[in-house]
Amino acid sequence: MTYDIIIVGGGPGGIASAVEAYIFKLKKVLLIEKGENHSETIRKYYKDSKRVDKIYKKQEITLKGNVDFFDGTKESTLDYFEEILDNETINTLYNTEVDRVVKEDGIFKVVTRKGDYFANNVIVSIGRMGRPNKPSYKIPTSIRKIINHNPYDCRGKEKILVVGGGDSGVEYACQLTTENEVTLALREPKFVDANAINEEMVIRYDQEERLRIRYNADIDYIEALEGRVKVYYKNGFQTVYDRIIYAIGGTTPIDFLQRSDIDVDDQKRPIYNENTYETSVKGLYLAGDIIYDKGGSIAMAINHAYDVMQHIIGKK
Ligand SMILES: Cc1cc2nc3c(=O)[nH]c(=O)nc-3n(C[C@H](O)[C@H](O)[C@H](O)COP(=O)(O)OP(=O)(O)OC[C@H]3O[C@@H](n4cnc5c(N)ncnc54)[C@H](O)[C@@H]3O)c2cc1C
């Protein structure tokens, strides 16, 4: 099934995008949200009973589209978004974190741990609150620079431990083998989160001794050791590495953009068309806070959704 539009992120920008799509009669629409419910930012970061202002931080916005928005409280705002999602019977998929969006032969593949979804257009509305998941044990402050969540700081000729057997972990590990000595550690006795192509690739790399896979390798704790990191595995073994890359879920907005091949400027801000919010990848749009480095507002996110939809249906 190829959707007309897949929307990544079920906050105000994502919900408004889904509603606009429905009103403009695009029926094959899927909204994917990593949390258990829509509007995770409002649920998690707003205090109970918080006043929610339409004019937020003096940003006075005239709404352009079909989705209205009013002053209220945290609770009334959540109820309102719930109601418009229900009224328009939007197709939603919760508890599903999108890892990245890739364009293959003109169709977008939206990659999640639960499988891939396909669409002609994608709207990314993931906000700015995303953080990579961290391990439960303490990371010593003195080695924070060599404890990473992506491979962008690796310098080459390093002994690197990549933790996590999902698609990101596998891809980082394989990619790093060109210039580094790489071990990939997973807690499970086999790959459970990577897709079949990645699993086949990493097992082949292991067979060819281009990297090393350690199954059942759960880490107990880590220590700093002369600028390097000593890893104590729960099975009693210990190994010293130059760097650890944790790929155990969660993602920052910038990682998401880079993994999705969206061009960013030298300040790592996404490059997009200011009228249509289309990125450097044709058919891949942004809406809401992901666009700004200093934060937007609910009304701004709702307006982006309308502008994006106008472009998708050819009115812009
Ligand atoms: C404390 C606080 C108070 C605020 N008060 C106001 C106010 O009074 N009025 C106002 O207008 N604005 C207010 N804002 C700003 C407002 O909340 C944001 O501008 C608005 O939520 C942006 O909507 P969004 O859809 O872009 O992003 P978000 O609301 O952040 O929603 C993004 C959604 O995407 C999901 N997501 C993230 N990554 C992924 C992924 N990889 N895969 C799938 N889903 C993903 C998240 O779980 C989340 O549900 C406030 C913000 C904060 C933090």
The ligand as an ORCA input file, in Angstrom:
! r2SCAN-3c Opt
* xyz 0 1
  C       6.399     24.071     28.404
  C       5.866     24.579     27.081
  C       4.803     25.446     27.057
  C       4.271     25.898     25.835
  N       3.161     26.713     25.835
  C       2.601     27.089     24.644
  C       1.407     27.892     24.585
  O       0.816     28.295     25.603
  N       0.898     28.204     23.346
  C       1.498     27.806     22.180
  O       0.993     28.124     21.093
  N       2.637     27.045     22.208
  C       3.192     26.677     23.392
  N       4.345     25.911     23.394
  C       4.968     25.539     22.101
  C       4.163     24.400     21.447
  O       4.015     23.338     22.369
  C       4.880     23.920     20.195
  O       5.124     25.015     19.335
  C       4.038     22.866     19.472
  O       3.789     21.768     20.328
  C       4.747     22.414     18.189
  O       4.017     21.376     17.600
  P       4.767     20.278     16.706
  O       3.679     19.408     16.182
  O       5.682     20.931     15.774
  O       5.721     19.471     17.713
  P       5.429     18.680     19.051
  O       4.257     19.229     19.764
  O       6.727     18.639     19.775
  O       5.019     17.237     18.566
  C       5.921     16.364     17.957
  C       5.369     14.959     18.072
  O       6.200     14.094     17.293
  C       6.442     12.910     18.011
  N       7.707     12.372     17.504
  C       8.961     12.872     17.699
  N       9.879     12.136     17.067
  C       9.198     11.142     16.436
  C       9.611     10.068     15.610
  N      10.883      9.874     15.297
  N       8.656      9.218     15.142
  C       7.330      9.400     15.459
  N       6.902     10.417     16.245
  C       7.816     11.274     16.714
  C       6.482     13.359     19.470
  O       6.247     12.288     20.360
  C       5.386     14.414     19.506
  O       4.115     13.877     19.824
  C       4.873     25.491     24.615
  C       5.976     24.614     24.643
  C       6.467     24.156     25.849
  C       7.639     23.182     25.847
*
